[in-house]
Amino acid sequence: MPAPLDAQQLDQRIAVAHRRGDGFALVNLYQQAADLKRAEGDESAFWFLITHAFVFALENGHADAEPLHALLKGAGRES
């Protein structure tokens, strides 16, 4: 199993996925970036990035749209 990506690697992969229009990859990458920020104790960045993951999940019919919505709703960040 490959080592987790660091913030710089995630930023690079997110930029490439945006250029390619790869919404499915963006869902996963934003979730990874959010988890990294939460591990660093940055809850504000965590929710910002989870929201991005949710938006791309909705736009792309990704299976994570529903659990991401539940996560946001459970935290009072989505109605």
N, C-alpha and C positions, 0 to 999 in steps of 0.2 A: 504494500500500500504506500503511495507517495506521501511525502511529508506535507503537512498543511502549508498553504501559501501564506506568505507574509503580506503586510499592507501594500508594499510597493509592487509585488507580483500581482496582487488582486487589482490594484489600480490599472496596471498595464493590461491585464486581461479584460477588465471592464471596458477600457478604451477601445480595444480591438473588437470586442463584441458589439459595442455601439457602432463602430465603423462598418461592421459586417451586417448590422441589423439583426443580430442573433438574439432575439428576445428570450428564447428558452435558456440560453447560456447566462443571460443577464439575471434571470430569476435566481439561479444557483449562485452566481458570483456575488450578487447583492446580499444574499442570505449568509454566505461565508464572510463577507466583509462585516455584516452586522454582528455575527457571532464573535468576530475578532474584536470589534469595538466594545461589546459587552464584556468580554474577558479582560479588556483594559480598564473597565469601569466607566466607560463613556455611554451611559444610557441614552442620552439625547441623540448621539450618532447612531446607536443601535436602532432606535425607532425610526429615524430618518431613512436609514438603509432598508429596514424591513418594509417601510412604506413603498420605497422604490421597487423592491422585489414583488410586492403585491400588485402594483400598477402593471409591471411587465407580465406578471402571471395572468392578470385579467386580459390584457391586450393580446396574449398569445394562447389563450385557452389552456394554460398550464395547470396540471393537477394540484399544484401547491396553492392555487388561488383561494380555495376554501379554507384550508388550515391557516394560511396567512391572515385571511379576513377574521377568522375566529381569534387568532392571537391579538390582532389589533383591537378588535371589539372587546375582548376580555380585559384589555388594559385601558379601556375607555378612550381609545384613539380613533375609533371608527364607529359609526352608528349603524 
